[in-house]
């Protein structure tokens, strides 16, 4: 057996053992579509490491990569495509995922993959040909608008991160179809599988934490990260606006208080961090270089340091790693921010420490001026829920974080409104409005005991 074949066999076995691969269709695709042929500049054995491989860098930033095999497997399971499906992939990369999709949908299905860069599309075509896969249409296009000529699609999968559920994608999705995308929700990127349940309505089937390069083109997200001048720290806000406290606040530490839990690096964006960010848009992640002082007390992250925080107008509070399970006040507003952050930490623990897999999202998508750019689409079944132009979700449940339901549709809430609405650390999971104008309604599912 060749080295590449042995490496591929071992990778698939590991993915099955780890629960990443559950279905026979996904397993067969991973066994039959050789990843190393899509990475011609990588040693065959290395091509089967469970790691993402950057394939294009611009300005020092990776803009395209061949995704980590375990994440590819997770998303293929989330997508749940089958024989005969019409699939659109946005973000061709090197073509490996498109090849896997072609195997899954079989000879009666159709896979279209689009990328914004000609060179990536040309490489995708070469790689697919080398792998003997001819049933993929590779097109240079801005995936922000989907690809109307091939619509409607039974499945649409994005392999690039986005801050919004764009109505163009939903308009090109067949009734009952599924949209899978790495969606940024309050600063956390989540792989969300959304099924179209009616006109302008989608419901999530599964949510997983993920990390992908960003969508480029007309739908590129604005960069909301803010550098605190002269401090070396960068703020990644949960809400659309960065906290406004001055950098000098971090040089004014106050009292420490015990927290209900200690944070971890994974909890910055999943679990605890996601819980806190959904509760209050004043939550932020603080990122900076390693060093003494505050940096030494923060969590280690990829050669730097990071912490979860909550801002007030004239101060903030941070959850520190040293001392463990400690919330520290900074600036005059620090005590107020620390009260709120400590309450959120307590609420997360009390709810059973939920993570992204325990989250469900409903989406209400705005109408397009031209809702059917590719021509008439099949009729949607009549929805049982309100029409998209009159969303009326139920009031939130009052029995604690584990059963919090949707709140009335409203724009991004201020920190003060969120704090007033979520007493005792319970999350204010009211409706959010994403960058595409879609209303997202998050609901935490009960965590198994």
C-alpha positions as CSV (number, residue, x, y, z in Angstrom):
1,X,0.0,0.0,0.0
2,X,1.3,3.4,-0.9
3,X,2.2,6.0,1.8
4,X,-0.6,8.3,0.7
5,X,-3.1,5.5,0.8
6,X,-2.0,4.4,4.3
7,X,-2.1,8.0,5.5
8,X,-5.6,8.5,4.1
9,X,-6.8,5.3,5.7
10,X,-5.4,6.3,9.1
11,X,-7.0,9.8,8.8
12,X,-10.5,8.4,8.1
13,X,-10.2,5.8,10.9
14,X,-9.3,8.6,13.3
15,X,-12.2,10.8,12.2
16,X,-14.6,7.9,12.6
17,X,-13.2,7.0,16.0
18,X,-13.4,10.7,17.1
19,X,-17.1,10.9,16.1
20,X,-16.4,13.4,13.3
21,X,-17.6,11.0,10.7
22,X,-21.0,9.3,11.3
23,X,-22.6,8.5,8.0
24,X,-21.5,5.9,5.4
25,X,-21.8,8.5,2.6
26,X,-19.3,10.9,4.2
27,X,-16.9,8.0,5.1
28,X,-16.9,6.7,1.6
29,X,-16.2,10.2,0.2
30,X,-13.2,10.7,2.5
31,X,-11.9,7.2,1.6
32,X,-12.2,7.7,-2.1
33,X,-11.3,11.3,-2.8
34,X,-7.5,11.7,-2.3
35,X,-6.7,14.9,-0.5
36,X,-3.0,14.8,-1.5
37,X,-3.9,15.4,-5.2
38,X,-5.4,18.7,-4.2
39,X,-2.2,19.7,-2.4
40,X,0.4,19.0,-5.1
41,X,3.1,21.0,-3.3
42,X,2.7,19.1,0.0
43,X,4.3,15.7,0.7
44,X,1.5,13.0,0.3
45,X,1.8,11.8,3.9
46,X,1.7,15.3,5.2
47,X,-1.5,16.1,3.2
48,X,-3.4,13.8,5.6
49,X,-2.5,15.5,8.8
50,X,-5.6,16.9,10.5
51,X,-4.6,20.5,9.8
52,X,-5.7,23.3,7.5
53,X,-3.2,24.1,4.8
54,X,-3.0,27.8,3.6
55,X,-2.8,28.0,-0.2
56,X,-3.0,31.7,-0.8
57,X,-1.8,34.7,1.3
58,X,-2.3,38.4,0.5
59,X,-0.8,41.1,2.6
60,X,0.4,38.7,5.2
61,X,-3.2,37.3,5.7
62,X,-4.4,33.9,4.6
63,X,-7.2,34.4,2.2
64,X,-7.7,30.7,1.1
65,X,-6.8,27.4,2.5
66,X,-7.6,23.7,2.3
67,X,-9.7,23.2,5.4
68,X,-8.8,20.9,8.4
69,X,-10.1,17.4,7.6
70,X,-12.0,17.0,10.9
71,X,-13.9,20.3,10.3
72,X,-14.6,19.2,6.7
73,X,-16.1,16.0,8.0
74,X,-18.2,17.8,10.6
75,X,-19.6,20.2,8.0
76,X,-20.3,17.4,5.5
77,X,-22.4,15.7,8.2
78,X,-24.1,19.0,9.0
79,X,-24.9,19.6,5.3
80,X,-26.5,16.1,5.0
81,X,-26.4,16.1,1.2
82,X,-27.5,13.0,-0.7
83,X,-27.6,11.4,-4.1
84,X,-29.2,13.7,-6.8
85,X,-28.8,16.9,-4.8
86,X,-27.9,20.2,-6.5
87,X,-25.2,21.8,-4.3
88,X,-23.5,25.2,-4.4
89,X,-20.2,25.6,-2.7
90,X,-19.0,29.2,-2.0
91,X,-15.2,29.2,-1.6
92,X,-13.6,26.6,-3.9
93,X,-10.1,26.6,-2.2
94,X,-8.2,23.9,-4.0
95,X,-11.3,21.9,-4.8
96,X,-11.1,19.0,-2.3
97,X,-14.4,19.8,-0.6
98,X,-16.1,20.1,-4.0
99,X,-14.7,16.7,-4.9
100,X,-16.1,15.2,-1.7
101,X,-19.5,16.7,-2.4
102,X,-19.4,15.3,-5.9
103,X,-18.9,11.8,-4.5
104,X,-21.7,12.3,-2.0
105,X,-24.3,13.5,-4.6
106,X,-23.3,10.9,-7.1
107,X,-23.9,10.9,-10.9
108,X,-27.4,12.2,-10.6
109,X,-26.4,15.3,-8.6
110,X,-24.7,18.5,-9.6
111,X,-22.0,20.4,-7.7
112,X,-21.1,24.0,-8.5
113,X,-18.2,25.6,-6.7
114,X,-17.4,29.4,-7.0
115,X,-14.4,31.4,-5.9
116,X,-13.6,35.1,-6.4
117,X,-10.0,34.4,-7.7
118,X,-9.3,33.1,-11.2
119,X,-6.1,31.4,-10.1
120,X,-7.9,29.4,-7.4
121,X,-10.6,28.3,-9.8
122,X,-8.0,27.2,-12.4
123,X,-6.1,25.2,-9.7
124,X,-9.4,23.7,-8.6
125,X,-10.1,22.5,-12.2
126,X,-6.6,21.0,-12.5
127,X,-6.9,19.3,-9.1
128,X,-10.3,17.8,-9.9
129,X,-9.0,16.5,-13.2
130,X,-6.0,14.9,-11.5
131,X,-8.4,13.2,-9.1
132,X,-10.6,12.0,-12.0
133,X,-13.6,14.0,-10.9
134,X,-15.4,15.6,-13.8
135,X,-18.8,16.2,-12.2
136,X,-18.0,19.7,-10.7
137,X,-18.6,23.0,-12.3
138,X,-15.9,25.5,-11.1
139,X,-16.7,29.1,-11.8
140,X,-15.0,32.5,-11.0
141,X,-17.7,34.5,-9.3
142,X,-18.3,36.6,-6.2
143,X,-20.0,34.2,-3.9
144,X,-21.6,37.0,-2.0
145,X,-24.4,36.8,-4.5
146,X,-24.5,33.1,-4.7
147,X,-24.6,31.7,-8.3
148,X,-28.0,32.3,-9.8
149,X,-27.5,30.3,-13.1
150,X,-27.5,27.0,-11.2
151,X,-30.4,27.8,-8.7
152,X,-32.4,26.6,-7.0
153,X,-30.0,24.5,-4.9
154,X,-30.9,21.7,-2.4
155,X,-27.8,22.6,-0.4
156,X,-25.5,25.6,-0.2
157,X,-22.3,25.4,1.7
158,X,-19.9,28.3,2.5
159,X,-16.3,27.4,3.3
160,X,-15.6,31.1,4.2
161,X,-16.7,33.0,7.2
162,X,-19.5,35.6,7.1
163,X,-21.2,38.0,9.4
164,X,-24.6,37.7,7.8
165,X,-27.2,35.3,6.3
166,X,-27.4,37.0,2.9
167,X,-30.9,37.0,1.3
168,X,-29.3,36.2,-2.1
169,X,-28.3,32.7,-0.7
170,X,-31.7,32.1,0.7
171,X,-33.4,33.1,-2.5
172,X,-31.4,30.5,-4.4
173,X,-32.2,27.8,-1.9
174,X,-35.0,25.3,-2.7
175,X,-37.9,24.9,-0.2
176,X,-36.7,22.6,2.5
177,X,-33.1,23.1,1.4
178,X,-30.2,23.6,3.7
179,X,-27.7,26.5,4.0
180,X,-24.5,25.7,5.9
181,X,-22.2,28.6,6.7
182,X,-19.5,29.7,9.2
183,X,-21.5,32.6,10.7
184,X,-20.1,35.1,13.1
185,X,-22.4,35.6,16.0
186,X,-21.4,38.2,18.6
187,X,-17.7,37.6,17.7
188,X,-17.9,33.8,17.7
189,X,-17.7,32.0,14.4
190,X,-20.2,29.1,14.3
191,X,-20.8,26.5,11.6
192,X,-24.6,26.8,11.4
193,X,-26.8,24.4,9.4
194,X,-30.0,26.2,8.5
195,X,-33.0,24.6,6.9
196,X,-35.4,26.7,4.9
197,X,-38.8,26.2,6.5
198,X,-40.8,28.9,4.7
199,X,-40.5,32.2,2.7
200,X,-37.7,34.1,4.4
201,X,-37.6,31.7,7.3
202,X,-34.8,29.3,8.4
203,X,-34.2,27.1,11.5
204,X,-30.9,25.7,12.6
205,X,-30.5,21.9,12.7
206,X,-27.0,22.0,14.3
207,X,-24.4,24.5,15.5
208,X,-20.7,23.9,15.9
209,X,-17.7,26.1,16.7
210,X,-15.3,26.7,13.8
211,X,-12.7,29.1,12.3
212,X,-12.5,30.0,8.6
213,X,-11.0,32.7,6.5
214,X,-13.3,35.5,5.7
215,X,-15.6,36.0,2.8
216,X,-14.3,38.5,0.3
217,X,-16.0,40.6,-2.3
218,X,-19.3,42.6,-2.0
219,X,-20.3,40.7,1.1
220,X,-17.0,41.1,3.0
221,X,-17.6,42.0,6.6
222,X,-16.4,45.3,8.1
223,X,-13.4,44.9,10.5
224,X,-14.7,45.9,13.9
225,X,-11.5,45.1,15.8
226,X,-10.0,48.2,17.6
227,X,-6.4,48.7,18.7
228,X,-6.1,50.5,22.0
229,X,-3.5,53.1,21.1
230,X,-0.2,52.8,22.9
231,X,-1.2,49.7,24.9
232,X,-0.4,46.8,22.5
233,X,-3.9,45.4,23.1
234,X,-6.7,44.8,20.5
235,X,-10.3,44.7,21.3
236,X,-12.6,42.3,19.5
237,X,-16.1,43.4,20.3
238,X,-19.2,41.2,20.6
239,X,-21.5,44.0,19.4
240,X,-21.1,46.1,16.3
241,X,-19.3,48.9,18.1
242,X,-16.1,48.6,20.0
243,X,-16.1,49.5,23.7
244,X,-15.1,53.1,24.2
245,X,-13.1,53.0,27.4
246,X,-9.6,54.6,27.0
247,X,-6.4,52.5,27.0
248,X,-5.3,54.0,30.3
249,X,-8.1,52.1,32.0
250,X,-6.0,49.0,31.8
251,X,-3.2,50.7,33.8
252,X,-5.7,51.3,36.6
253,X,-6.5,47.9,38.1
254,X,-8.9,47.7,41.0
255,X,-10.1,44.9,43.3
256,X,-10.2,41.2,42.4
257,X,-13.2,39.0,43.1
258,X,-13.7,35.3,42.8
259,X,-15.6,34.0,39.7
260,X,-17.9,31.0,39.5
261,X,-15.5,29.4,37.0
262,X,-12.1,29.6,35.4
263,X,-11.9,30.4,31.7
264,X,-10.0,28.6,29.0
265,X,-8.8,29.5,25.6
266,X,-11.6,27.6,23.9
267,X,-14.1,29.4,26.2
268,X,-13.1,32.7,24.7
269,X,-15.3,32.1,21.7
270,X,-17.3,29.0,22.5
271,X,-19.1,28.0,25.7
272,X,-18.6,30.8,28.3
273,X,-17.5,33.5,25.8
274,X,-20.5,32.8,23.5
275,X,-22.9,32.8,26.5
276,X,-21.6,36.1,27.8
277,X,-21.5,37.7,24.3
278,X,-25.1,36.7,23.6
279,X,-26.1,38.1,26.9
280,X,-24.5,41.5,26.5
281,X,-22.9,43.3,23.5
282,X,-20.6,45.1,25.9
283,X,-18.6,41.8,26.2
284,X,-15.3,41.8,24.3
285,X,-12.2,39.7,23.8
286,X,-8.9,41.4,24.6
287,X,-5.9,40.2,22.5
288,X,-2.3,41.2,22.8
289,X,1.4,40.1,22.9
290,X,2.9,38.1,25.7
291,X,4.7,40.0,28.4
292,X,4.6,41.0,32.1
293,X,1.9,42.7,34.1
294,X,-1.7,42.2,32.7
295,X,-0.5,40.0,29.9
296,X,1.0,37.5,32.3
297,X,-2.4,37.2,34.1
298,X,-4.3,36.6,30.8
299,X,-4.7,33.3,28.9
300,X,-1.9,32.1,26.6
301,X,-3.1,32.1,22.9
302,X,-0.9,31.3,19.9
303,X,2.2,33.1,21.3
304,X,0.2,36.0,22.7
305,X,-2.3,36.6,25.4
306,X,-6.1,36.9,25.6
307,X,-8.9,37.6,28.1
308,X,-12.7,37.8,28.2
309,X,-14.0,41.2,29.3
310,X,-17.0,43.4,29.7
311,X,-16.9,47.2,29.2
312,X,-18.4,50.1,30.9
313,X,-18.2,53.7,29.6
314,X,-15.3,54.5,31.9
315,X,-13.9,51.1,32.8
316,X,-14.1,47.4,32.3
317,X,-13.7,44.0,34.0
318,X,-11.6,41.0,32.8
319,X,-11.7,37.3,33.6
320,X,-8.1,36.3,34.4
321,X,-6.2,33.1,34.3
322,X,-3.8,34.1,37.1
323,X,-5.1,34.1,39.7
324,X,-7.4,31.4,38.3
325,X,-11.2,32.1,38.3
326,X,-10.7,35.8,39.1
327,X,-12.6,38.8,37.8
328,X,-10.6,42.1,38.1
329,X,-11.9,45.6,37.9
330,X,-10.3,48.3,35.8
331,X,-11.0,52.1,36.0
332,X,-13.9,53.9,37.7
333,X,-16.5,51.9,36.0
334,X,-14.8,48.6,36.8
335,X,-16.9,47.6,39.8
336,X,-20.1,47.9,37.8
337,X,-18.6,45.9,34.9
338,X,-17.3,43.3,37.3
339,X,-20.7,42.8,38.9
340,X,-22.2,42.2,35.4
341,X,-19.4,39.9,34.2
342,X,-19.4,37.8,37.5
343,X,-23.2,37.4,37.2
344,X,-22.9,36.1,33.7
345,X,-20.2,33.6,34.7
346,X,-22.5,32.4,37.5
347,X,-25.4,32.1,35.1
348,X,-23.3,30.0,32.7
349,X,-22.3,27.5,35.4
350,X,-25.9,27.3,36.7
351,X,-27.1,26.5,33.2
352,X,-24.8,23.5,32.9
353,X,-22.0,25.2,31.0
354,X,-23.6,25.1,27.6
355,X,-21.5,25.3,24.4
356,X,-22.2,26.1,20.7
357,X,-23.8,22.6,20.2
358,X,-26.5,23.6,22.7
359,X,-27.5,26.7,20.7
360,X,-30.3,27.0,18.2
361,X,-30.8,29.9,15.8
362,X,-33.9,31.0,13.9
363,X,-33.4,33.4,11.0
364,X,-35.8,35.9,9.4
365,X,-34.3,37.1,6.1
366,X,-35.2,40.4,4.4
367,X,-36.7,40.2,0.9
368,X,-34.6,41.0,-2.2
369,X,-35.7,43.6,-4.7
370,X,-35.4,40.8,-7.2
371,X,-36.1,37.7,-5.1
372,X,-35.7,35.2,-8.1
373,X,-32.7,36.4,-10.1
374,X,-32.5,33.0,-11.8
375,X,-36.1,32.8,-12.7
376,X,-39.2,31.3,-10.9
377,X,-38.4,29.1,-8.0
378,X,-40.7,26.3,-6.7
379,X,-43.3,27.5,-4.3
380,X,-42.6,27.3,-0.6
381,X,-45.0,25.4,1.6
382,X,-47.3,27.7,3.5
383,X,-45.6,28.5,6.7
384,X,-47.3,28.0,10.1
385,X,-45.3,30.8,11.6
386,X,-45.7,34.6,11.0
387,X,-44.8,36.1,7.6
388,X,-41.2,37.4,7.3
389,X,-42.4,41.0,7.1
390,X,-44.2,40.6,10.5
391,X,-42.0,38.6,12.8
392,X,-43.5,38.1,16.2
393,X,-41.5,35.6,18.3
394,X,-42.6,34.8,21.7
395,X,-41.5,36.5,24.9
396,X,-38.5,35.0,26.6
397,X,-39.1,32.2,29.1
398,X,-38.6,33.1,32.8
399,X,-37.3,29.8,34.1
400,X,-33.6,30.3,33.7
401,X,-30.9,30.2,31.1
402,X,-31.3,26.6,30.1
403,X,-34.7,27.3,28.6
404,X,-34.4,30.9,27.4
405,X,-36.6,31.5,24.4
406,X,-36.6,34.2,21.7
407,X,-37.3,37.8,22.5
408,X,-39.1,40.4,20.5
409,X,-37.3,41.4,17.3
410,X,-35.1,44.4,17.9
411,X,-31.9,46.0,16.7
412,X,-28.6,45.4,18.5
413,X,-29.1,46.2,22.1
414,X,-27.0,48.6,24.2
415,X,-25.0,47.3,27.2
416,X,-27.4,49.1,29.5
417,X,-30.5,47.6,28.0
418,X,-29.0,44.1,28.0
419,X,-27.9,44.5,31.6
420,X,-31.4,45.6,32.6
421,X,-33.1,42.8,30.7
422,X,-30.9,40.0,32.0
423,X,-30.8,40.0,35.8
424,X,-28.8,37.5,37.8
425,X,-26.5,36.5,34.9
426,X,-29.1,35.0,32.7
427,X,-28.5,35.8,29.0
428,X,-30.5,38.4,27.1
429,X,-31.0,36.1,24.1
430,X,-33.1,38.7,22.3
431,X,-33.1,39.0,18.5
432,X,-29.9,40.2,16.8
433,X,-29.6,41.9,13.4
434,X,-26.6,40.6,11.4
435,X,-24.6,42.6,8.8
436,X,-26.9,41.4,6.0
437,X,-30.1,42.7,7.8
438,X,-31.2,39.2,8.7
439,X,-32.8,38.9,12.2
440,X,-31.2,36.0,14.2
441,X,-33.1,34.7,17.2
442,X,-30.8,32.5,19.5
443,X,-32.3,30.0,21.9
444,X,-30.3,27.9,24.3
445,X,-31.4,24.3,24.5
446,X,-31.4,22.5,27.9
447,X,-28.0,20.9,28.7
448,X,-28.2,17.2,29.4
449,X,-27.6,16.4,33.1
